[in-house]
Amino acid sequence: MAEEIEEQENLSPVIRLFERLAFERGQEVHDQVSSMIELFSMSEVTLDMLDTLIECVKVIFVNQQTNKNQRLLDFLIILAHVTHLNYTSNKNLSLVFDALIDIFSQAMIAIDSHIRYTTFRILNKLQTFIDLSRSPYVPDQFEQYLLELLKNETTLLVLDEVIPLAAKFQHKNPQFIDAFLTRINSPKWNSYLDRRRQIVSLINYSPASLQFLLTSIEMDSDVSQLAFESLLADERGFTIDLIGDQGRLTIFKIASTSRDLSRLIFTKWIIQSGNELVDILRLCKVSTLNENKKNNERLMMIETSLKYFLADDNIRRIVSNNMKKVIGVNKGRLLSSNTSNYVENLFTWRILCQLTNEEEEEEEEGDDHDTNIHPDFHEFITYLYRIIKTSINEPLSATKEFILCQHASILLTFDMLDMYRRKCLEAMGRCILVHYGQYETIIQQAYQLIHRVHPSPDTINERYQLITYTLNDVIQRCKNVQAEKMIFIQCMTIARVFIEQEKQLELNNTDFKSLIDSLIKSGLSHNQVDSQSQTLSTLRSFMCHSQPVAIEYLTQLLHLIDKTDHVPLKCQSVSTFIDVLLVHGLDILKNIDLSNMTPFQFTTEYLSNLFDERNIEMKSLIVFGLMKLLLSSRCEPTSHLLKLILDYRFSNDNRSVNQQQRDEITAFFYFFTHLSISHVQLIEELTFDLVSRCLPCVSDNTTKAYQSVLTESMCSFCVELLSLRTLPIDEHPHYHLAVNLLESIHQSTNNRTTFIIKSYLNTIKHLQFQYMNKEQLQTLLDLIKRVRQYPNLLSIISNLIKSIEDQIESSLKLIHKLTGGCNNDKRPRSPSLSSPNNTKRTSSLFNPVVTSSPNVLQDRTNQMTANNDNNNNNNNNRSGLKGIKRKLNSQRYTTLDFENDPDDYF
């Protein structure tokens, strides 16, 4: 290289030495750097030397496509590394490092994308030696340039090098995190899967990035695994404290499905925080997670994950030994309530007792169970009874309720080999039911105690007798009117939980049936809404678990729906009616008076009348109930029912229908349309009805019938459904829709108004003619030409006709070109896999995401990559010639000015 350079006269020995060191082939890179360091350390660094350094580095950039590229880049990396190491000890070398960083900062924003790409290749390798984000010798301007490039860089080749370097600066400047989120949330990035995954695996903690990762886990299957791993990356700030309740529960939700993931999360959290297992449980607030059904499900996730973690023998042995230390020498091996982290230790103790009990059942007798931490039975049941008696006259807090449930669960882990223990469990179960019947989670534990005593089908009658006896005992305890409401709610809750817990409800026990009937009839006729609501909850379970009971109470339930004016109670009654139809089918309605209607006709009319009421809660209940009935094949689909669902989906009142409901209805229609050919035909019928009857009314504003519904959007949605590429039908549905619309114009003079024709043609204009065959296209062309013959057509109608004719003729020309004039048209009748119109339609049949296809970012470098082999030699020659004729400036200390370079290198 040195032989090719045309040196100017009177070049200093320093310049010649530098160029020999930088470009001489015979020396190793490390030797060259050593010589360079020695050169700059010998004497004071002059402006001439710095300018020479700058110009020679410039040559390295210009020649970055040569075969010596990697060798020269290594030279600059090692030079920057060594000068950084000696920054404080050698002033001369600190000036060299400052000059190099200044050069890199300017090269980062060069116009030529190749220069930017080369610069970031150097910087990313330099980052492995020097943490540029933490170095006190890197100027703030470097960080600002990097941030701007992360936000605005369009050359993908350069951006791939920017991302890893920018990730190192997130801890220093949160704007880098925001820039990453802006990038990954851009619709243009939907197709850049690898880059999205890279950002997810690099992004640091911030409230916004945490929410993004949580959403990605739930909604984006492409990056969900990486998002899960990122939530455990404490080195990026995602600690167990900062991810919050939502983050922890999301992690438990995923980990509860896998033994390995459960072990991973507990191990990482214990290591990263240095805390014990109970500290993690305290952060998760396990004692407050049994307040409602949703929270109880979350508690089960945590419990499942913890059981997976403790399933390892070594881990369980360590935790058990720690628990024995916590229990200490307490009488009966009981856990004292004065223990620190009592609730969390109790939760862990209960799970250890369950796991130990399961392990003992699997192992043979005589094995050494050194992990057994069960308490003494007599001492434990006495202690539990004292807890119950001390809390019967006061409302239970969530923590107290949790403690009772945990002790009841521990009681279930004892073996029932003798009559004494069985009698104790039965008595304890009745005691809990009598005193805490209004607490559903406690009742469930009490029922488990009773079922443990009477587990087999042969003892089912004993269970019914015990529950009946307990309910009568609760009723007899009502001593005043003030306590009547609480006693009634308690009885209803006990009855409902018992009915739901029994797998097969038997009504042979007349005492139980009579008692429940009397309670239900009393509750339905009660004047307090709370009592009626509790009764309906029990009645729903009773009717769904027994068809005879459903038949018996169906008429009374419909009467309650008709007479009540209380909206929440009415909605609850309608929900019960729909659930009964889902469980037993519409034929159950044959047992009541339907006024000469079939069960299907009665259901359709009844639900339609309820839908017409001006109440959004009722409308929502009817719509989603209908969707369940249709998908479960309990109800025959009709265009009327589908239109009722669409009316709700496209309601003009955005406050009443939230986006989640709209998405769920959209997913229903996508799934429903794919079930059978008859469903596709039903959508065709519905679309024709919407276009022919509803849309013209909206166009001419002659009616207010559809002003509350976005009818045009509804029509577009139906047309979109008929264009799906995976429909179970051979002929394209758009053809039948177009023929029906055009023939309706020709067959009826009433349909020849301007508004009707405009509505019809505007719909036809958006159909997919390219997937119809020659005969179908010719038929449509003949029908559309007949419309042109009608007198007094407005110009807008004529323009629509011409647009449709152009589309049809274009498709016919394409057929002629592809088939050579033959009639064997082999084109597909549905959009191909690569069709841009359909790529956006079905990413998932049941959860569609309608998005536009991202535009591929165009860039000189992106385009050049494909033609790199053809242009490589020309580029090298051009760069080499300019490098030979370069002009060195030794008058002043300058940095690279890429925008105003006289040699136009950059």
N, C-alpha and C positions, 0 to 999 in steps of 0.2 A: 504494500500500500504506500510505503514511504517513497518508493521509486516512482509512483504515478503522480505524486504531488509536485506541482510546479511551484517551487519556493521562490519568494521574492528576494531581491538583493538585500544584503545587510540584515538578514534574519538573525536574531540573537541566538547564542548557544542554548539558552533556556528552552526556546521554542523547538529547536532541533532535538534536544534531549527529550522533551515531552512527547513529541511525535514519534520518536524512535521507541520510547517506552510504551506508548499507547498502541502503536500499530505494528511493531516489529513482530514477525511470526515466530522467531526462534525462542522467545522467552515464555515462561509460565506466567499466568495471571498474577499469582502471589508474588513472584519475583518482581514483576513490573510495578506492582503496588508498593512493594518495599522500596524500590528505587525512587518512586515518585515521592513517598513520604520522606525519604532521605534528602531528596532534592529540595523540598519545601522547608525542611527543618534546618538546612545548612545556614541559611541567612534569612534576613527579614523578607517577607513576601511583599513584592512590589505590585503596583497596578499592572505593570507589563506582564507579570507572571499570572495574575488573576485573569486578565483579558485573554492571555494565551490559553489558560485552562478552559475558559468559557468557549472560545472558538473551537478548540479541539473536541470538547464535549458535543458541540454543535455538529461537527463532522460525524461523530458516532451516531447521533440521531439521524442525520441524513442518510448514512449508510446502514440503517438498521435492517434492511432487507437482504444484506449480503450474507454469505456463508459464515462469516466471522461474527455474526450478530450476537450469539450467546456469549462468546468469549469477551466481547467488548462490554456487554451489559454486566457481566460478572466483574469486569474491571472497575466499573463505576460503583457497583454495589459494595465491593470490598473497600474501595477508596473512601466511600462515605462512612462505612462502618468504622474503619480505623481512625479517621479524623474525628468521628464522634466520641470514640473511646478516649482520645487524647485532647478533647475540647478544652478542658480546664487546665491541663498541664502544659499545653503548647499553644501559644497565641497564634502562631503561623498556621497551624493545622485547624484551629477554630475558624480562621478566615476562609480556609479551603472548604470546610463543611458548610459555612454560611453561603458561600458561592454556589455550592452544589444544590443546596436546598432551594436557593433562589432560582436556579436554573430549572429544577423540577417543578417549582410552583408555576413558573411561566409556561413550561411545556405542558402542564396539565390543561391549560386553557387554550392551547394552540388551535388554529383553524383546521389544520390537517388532522383528521381522525387517527391516522397512522402514528403521528407524533404523540397524541394523547394515549393511544394504546401502548406504545413502547414505554412511555413514562410510567404508567401504572404497573407494567410488568416489573420495572425496576423497583418501584416503591413497595410492591407486595413482597418481593424477595428481600428488600431491605427491612421490611417490617418483621421478618423472622429473626433479625439480628438486633434491631432497635425498635422499641415501642414508640412509634412516632407520636401517638396520642398523649403520651406521658413525658416525652422528652422536653426539658425546659429550653432547648435550643431550637425547637421548631416554631417558627413565627405563627401568630394567629391568622395571618392572611392565608397560609397554607390550608388551615381548617376551613376557612370561608370558601375558598376555591373548591375544595372537596365537597362541601355541602351543596354548592350551586350545581356542580356536575351531577351529584346524586339526584337532585331535583329535576334537572333539565336535559341531561345527556340523552340523545336519541340514537346514537350509534351503539347497537347491541353488543358489538365486539368490545368496545371500550367500557360499556356499562358492566359487563361481566367482570372486568378488572376493578371497577370502581367499588362495587358492592362489598367485597371482603375487606377492603381497606377502610371504607366508610364505617363498617360495623365496629371497628376498633375505637371509633371516636364517640360511640353512643353514650358511654359512661360520662364523658366530658361535656357533651352538648345534647340535650334531649331533642333538639330539632332534627337530628339524624334519625331518631326513632319515628318522628312524625313524617319525615320524608320517605322512609321505608313503607309506612302504612299508606301514604298517598300513592306510592307506586303499586303496591300489591292490591289495593282496592280499586285501581283504575280498570274499567271494562276492557281496555286494550290489553291488559295483562292476563285475561282469562285463559289464553292459549299458551302462555309462557309458563308451563307447569314447573319446569326445572328451576327457573328463576324464582318463582313463588315459593317453592320448597326451600331454596337457598335462603331467602329472606326470613322465612319462618324459623329456620334452624339457627339464624344469627341474631334475630331481633332481641333487644334488651327490654327490661321491665319498664313499663309506664302504665298508668291507668288505662290509657287507650289501647296499648298493645296487649294488655291482659284481656280486655274485653274482646279484642280481635281474635285472640287465640281461643277463648271460650266459644265464640261464635263459630270459628273454623272447626272446632271439634264436633259441634252439633250439625253444622250445615255443609261443610266442605270435606268430602271423603278423600279428596286428592291429597290434602295436607293434614288431615286429622291426626295421623300418627305422629308426625313431626311436631304438631301443636301440643300434643300430649307430652312429648318428651321435653319440649321447651318449658312447660309449666313446672317441670322438676329441675330445671337448670338454675340452681342457686347462684352459680358463677355469673349469670346474666341478670341477677336481681330477683328472680322468681322464687323467693323463699316461702316457706309455709305460712309465715305471718302476712306477707304482702299480697299473696294471691287471694286472700280473703275467704269468706264462707262459700261463695259461689265457686271459686276456683277449686277449693278442697273437695266440695261435693261433686263437682264435675269429674275430678280425678278419681274419686271413689266409685262413681257410676261406671267408669270404664274398667277400673281395676277389679271391680267385683265380678267381672266376667272371666278373670284369668288369675290362676294361682301365681304365675310368675310376675305379673304386673303388680299384684298385691304385695308380694315380697319386695319388689323393687321400690315401691313408693314408701313403705315404712322404713326400709333400710336407708334410703337416701335422706328421708326427713330426720331420722334419728342421728345419722352421721353429720348432716349439714348443720343442725341446730344444737347438737350436743345434749339434747334433752332425752328424757325417758319416754316410754310408750304412753304413760298417763298424761304427760305434757301435751302430746299430740292430740289425744282424745279430749283434753280440756279445751284446746283451740277449736276443735270441731263441735264443741258444745253439745255433747251427746245427750245430756239430760233434758234439753229443750226440744229434742227432735221427735217427741211422741205426742205433741199437742194436737196434731191433725193427721189425716190419712196420708197427705203428701209428705209431711215431715217423717212419718213413720216409715215410708218407703226409703227415705234418705238414711234413716237409722239402720235399716236392713242392709243398705249398700255398705255402710261402714262396718257393720257386724260381719258381713260376708267376707269383706277384704281382710278384716282382722283374723277371722278364722283361717283363711288361706295362709296368712302370715304365720300363724301359730301352728299350722299343720306340720311344719318342719319340727322333727323331734328335738333337735338341738336348741332351736329358738324357743320352743315351748318349755323345755326344761329350764332354760335361763329365766324366762318370765315367771315360771312357777316358783322357782327358788326365790326370786325377788318378791313374789306375792306372799310366800311364807314368812319372809322377813317383815313385811308390812303387817301381817296378821299377828306375828310374834307369839307370845305365850298366852293369848286371850283364852278364856274359858270356852271350851267347846269348839275351838278353832274358828271363832267368829271374827268378822271384820268389824272393828269398832267404828262407830259413826264419827268419832273425834279424829279419825285419821285424816291427814292432809290429802287433798284430791280424793275425797271419799267416793264421790259419784263415779269418777273415772276408774278407780280401783275396784269398785263394786261391779262395774260393767265388765272389766277384764276378768275378775274372779268368776263371774257367772259363765263367761265363755270358756274359761279354763275348766270349770266343772263339767260343762257339756262335752267338751272335747275329751276330757279324761273318761267320762262315762261311756262315750262311743268307743274309745280305745279299749276299755276294759271288756266291753261286749264282744269285740273282735278277737282279743287275745285269749289264750288258754288260761285256765286256772293255775295258780301257783306262780305266775310271773310277778316280778317285782315292779310295782307301780310307784316309782319314786316321784312321779309328777302329780299324784293324787293329793288334792288340797280340799277335799270335801269336808264340811263341818260335821260335827256330831248331830245326828238327826233330832234327837230329843231337845237338845239345847237350841238348835236352829228353829224348830217349829215353835218353841216357847218364845223365842226372840221375835219371830215374825208376828205371832199373835199379839205381843205387847205393842209392836209398831201399829198394827191395825186398830187396836183399842184406843191408842192415844190420838188417833186422827179422825175418829168417826164423827165428831161434832164440829168440824171445821172444813171449809173448802180446801181441796188439795191443790197445791201449787204443781207446776209442771215437774219440778225436781222431786217432790214427794211422790207424785204419781209414778215417776220413773223408778224411784227406789223400791216401791211396792212391787212393780212389775218384775224388776230384777230378782227380788227375793222369791217371788212366786216361780220364776223360771228356774232358780236354783233348786227349789223344792221338787221340781219335775225331774231332776237328775238322779234322785235317790231311787234305788230299786224297791219294788213293791212286793217283796217275797212273803211278807207276813200280814195278817189281818190288821194288826195294830197300825201299821203305816198306812194301809188303805183307808182305814176309818179316819185317821188324822187328816189325810189329804181331802177326803170327802167333806169333813167338817170345815176345813180351812177354805175350801172352794165355796161352800154355802155361806160362810162368814163374810167372805169378800163380796159375794153377790148381794147379800142383804145390806151391807154398809156402803158399798161403792158401785151400786148398779147404774149410776148415771155416767160413769167413766168407761168408755168403750174399750180402751186398751187394757184396763184392769179386768174387765169382764171376760175378755178373750183369754187372759191368763187363767182366770178362775175356771172357765170352761175346759181349758186344757187339763187342769187338775182333775176335774170330774171325768173327763174322757180317759185320763190315765187310770182311774179307778175302775171304770166300766168301759173298756176299750173295744170289746168284740160286738158283732151284730146280735149275739145272744143276749147281751145285757142292755140293749137299746131301750127296753121298757123301763129299766131302772133309771136311765138318764132322763127320760120324759117325766117319770114320777118325781125325781129329785128337783127338776126345774119347776114343775107344777107346784110342788110343796114350797119351794123357795119363793115363787111369785105370790102365793097366798100368804106366806109369812111377811113379805114386804108390804102387801096391802093391809094386813091387820095392824101393822105398825103405824098406820096413818091415824093420828090422834086429833088432828084439827084441820080446819079448812085451809089454813096457810100452807100446810105440808102436802096438801092433796096434789097440787100440780107437780111438785118434785117427785112424789111417790109414783105418780102416773108415768112421768118421763122415765123414771128408773125401771118400771115394769116393761115399758115399751122397748127400751134399749136392751134389757136382758132377753126379751122374747126375740127381738130381731137378730141379735148376735147368735143366739142359739139356733135359730132357723138357718142362718147363713153358714154356720159351722157344721151343721149336719149335712153329710154328703147326699143322703137320700131321706127326704122328709116322710115320716110315717104318721098317718092320721088315725091309726087304729086306737090310739090312746084318747078316749073320749073326754077324759078330764082335762087334758092339755088343750084339745081343740075347743072345748066349751069355754075354757078360761080365756083363750086368745080371742075367740069370737066376741065375748062380752066386752073385752078391753077395746077391741077395734070399733065395735058399734058405739061404745061410749065415747071414744075419742073422736070419731067422725062427726058426732052430733054435739061435740063440745063447742062452747062459744069462744074459746081462746084459740088464736091462730097457732101458737106454739104447740099446743096439745094436738091439734089437727095435723100439723106438719110431722110431728113424731109418729102419729098413727099412720100417716101415709107412708112413711119410711118403712115401718114394720109391715104394712099391708103389701107394699111392693115386693118385699122379700118373700112374704107368704104366698102371693099370687104367682111369682116367678118360679118358686120351688114346688108348686103343686098345681096341676091343671084343674082338679076339682075345685080348689079354692078360687082359682081364677074365674071359673065359670060362675061360681056362687056370688062373687063380689063385682063382676063386670058391670052389671046394670047400675049398681050403687055408685061405682066409680064414675061412670058417664054422667049420672045425675049430679054428682058433686062437681064435675067440670062445668056443667051447664049453669048451675045455680050460684057458684061462688064468684064474687067480684074482686076478691083479693088476688092481685096479679101473681105474686110469688107462689101462693098456694095453688092457684090454677095451673101455673106452669109445672109445678111438682106433680099435679094430678095427670096432666097430659103426658109428662115424661113417664109416669107409671104405666099409663095406657100403651104408649109406644113400646116400652120394655116388655110388657105382656105379649104384644103382637110379635116382637122379635123372638121371644122364647117359645111361644106356643103356636105361632102362625095365625093367619087371618081366619082359618076355619073355626077357631074358637068363638068367633062372632055369630056362628050359626045357632048358638044356644041362647041368643037373646033376640028380641023383636027388632028386625031391621026394616020394617015398613016396605016389604016386598022388594028389597034391594039385595044384591049379592054382597058378600063380605067385602069384596074389592070396591064395589060402588059406594058402599057405606063409608069405608075408610077414606076413599078419595074425597068424597063430599064433606065428610066430617073434618078432616084435616085442612081442606081448602077453606072452609068457613072459619076455622080458627086462624088460619094464616091471614085472612082479610082483616082481622082485628088490628087496630092501630097500636100495636105494642111490639117493640123490637125484640124483647126477650122471647115472646111467644113465636114470632116469625123465625128467629134463630133456632128455637127448639124444634119447630115443625120441619124446617129445611134439613137440619142435620139428622133428625129422626127419619125423614124420607130417604136420605142418602143411605142410612143403615139398612132400611127395609129393602131398598133396591139392590144393594150390593149383596145382601144375604138371601136374595131371591124370595123373600117373604111377600113382596108386592110386585105386581106386573108393571113394568115401565110403560108410561104413556107420554106423549108429547106435552100433555097438560101438566103432569107432575114435573117434568124436566123444565118446562117454562117457569113453573113456580119457583124452582130452585134458582134458575137464572135471574128471575126478577129480583130475588134477594141479593144475588151476587153482584148485579149491576145496579143496585139501588143508588140513586143520585145523592143520598144523604150519607156522606162520608163519615159522619160522626157515629152512625149506627152500625156500620159494618166495618170491622177492622181488617187490616191487611192479612192477618193470619187466617181469618175466616175466608177471605177471598181466595187465598192460595189453596186452602183445603178444598174448596169447591172446585177450583180449577183442576186440582189433582184428581178429584172424583170423576169429572167429565173425561179427562184423558184416559183414566183407567176404564171407565164405563164404556167408552166408545170402542175399546179394543176387545171387549168380551165376546161379541158375536156380530154376525152380519146384520141381524135384525136390529141391533143397537145402532149400527151405522145408518141403516135406513130410517130409523127413528130420528136421528139427528138431521138427516136430509129433510124429513117431513117438518121437523121443528124449524129448520132454517127457512124453508119455503114459506111457512106460516108467518114467521117473523118479517121476512122481506115483503110479502104480499099484503099483510094485514096491518102490521104495526108500524113499519118504517114509513109508508106513505102518510100515515096519520101524523107522525112527528114532523114530516117535511112540510106539510101545508098548514100545520098548527090548527087543525080543525077540531081537535079533541084534546082533552087534558088527561085522557086515560093512561098515557104512558109518559107524562112529564116527569114523574118521579123515578123513572127507569132510564138508564143510558141505553136506549134501544139500538142506536147505531153501533155502539161498542159490543152489544150483545150479538148482533148480526155478524160482525167481524169475527167475534170469538167462535161462532158456530162454523163459519166458513173456514177458519183456521183448523178446527177439529176435523173437518172433512178433507183437509189437505195433508194430514199426517201420513207419513210414509209407511207406517207399520199397520195400517188398517187391514182387517181380515176380509178384504173384498178385491175382486179382480179388476173390474171397471172403475175408473176414477169417478168418485161421487159428484165431482163438480159438473160433469157432463149432464147428468140427470137433473141437477138443480138448474142449470142454464136452460135446458129444453123446457122444463116446466114453467119457468118464468117467462120465456119468450112466447110459448104457446098460450099462456094465460092472457098475454096482451092481444094476441090475434083472435082468440076465441070469445072475448068479451069486450064490448064497446065501453063498458064502465071502467076498464083498466087502461084506457087510452088517454087519460088525463096527463098533463105535463108532469105533475108530481109523481104519479105512479110510474110512468115510463122512466123518468129520471132515476127513481129509487131502484128500479129493476136493473137498468143498464149500469148504474154505478156499482151494483153488486157483481154483475157479470164481468165487468172490467177487471176485477181483482181475482178472477178465477184462473186456474192453472191450465192453459190451453196446451202447453208444451208436452203434456202427458196424455193427450187424447190421440186416437188414431185418425187416419185420413177420412174415413166415412163419418165419424163423429164431428170432426171439424167442418166438413162440407155441409152437414146438416145444420150446424149452428150458423154457418155463413149464410145459408139460404134463409134461415129464420130471421137473422139480423138485417138482411137486405130488405126484407118485407116491411120492417119497421120504418125504413127510410122513405117508403112510398106514402106514408100517412101525410095528409096536408097540414100546413101551419105548424111545422116543427120548429121549435126554438133553436137558436144556434148552439146552445149548450147540449141539447139532445143530439144534434148533428155531429158535434165534436165527439161525444161519447160513442156514437155509432162508428165513426171513423176510427177511433182508437181501438175499438174491439175488432173491427175488420182488419186493421193492420196487424194486430196480434195473431189473429187466426191465419191470415195469409203468410205471415212470417213462419208460423209453425208448419204450414203446408209446404212452403219452400224448403224448410229444413228436412221434412220427410222426403221430398223429391230428391234432395241432394244426397241424403244418406242411403236411400234405396235405389237410386239410379232410375227412377220412374217406375219401378216394380211395385207390386202391391203387398209384398212381404215385409210389412213394417215390424221390425223386431225391437223397437224402442220400449223401454220399461213404461208401465202405466202408472208408476208412482215415482216420486223424486228419488234420485240416486243417493247413495251415502254421502257423496261429496257436494250435494246441492246446498248452496249457501242459504237457500230459503228454508231448508229443513234442518240444518245443523242446529239452529237455534231452538227447534221445537221440542225435541224429545231427548234431552240428556237422561231423563229417567221417566218411565211411563207414568209412575204414580206420583212423582214430585217434579213436574216440569218447570224448567227455568227458561223463560222466554227472553233471550238476550240477543242483541245483534252480534254478528260475527266481528271479531276485532280486526281492525286494519293493521296490516303488517307495516311496521315502521320502515320507511325507505331511507337509506343513507348511502353515501358514496362508498363507505367501507363495506356495508352489507352487500351492495351490488358488486363491488370489486372482488369479494370473496369467491363468488362463483367463477369469475374470469381470471383468477389469480395466476393460474398456470400460463395463460396466453400473454398476460401483460407483465409477468415478472421480470423478464429480461430487459424489456424497454425501460421499466422503472429503475432497474439497477443501473443501466447505462446513463440514464438522465441524472440520477443522483450522483453517480461517480464523477461525471463531467463537471457538475456544479461544485462538487467538493474540491476538485482539482483547481478550479479557478477562483476559489474563495479569497476574500480580502480580509486580512487580519488588522484589527484596530488596536494599537498599543498606546493611544493617546489618553484613554480614560477607562475607569472601571465601569463596565456596562453589564447589563443582564440581557438575556435573549429577548428580543422584541419580535415575536413571531408574526404579529399582524403587519409590521412595517419593515420587514426584512428586505433589504435591497436585492439580495440574491434570490428571493422568492423560494427559499427552501421549505418554508413551513406554511 
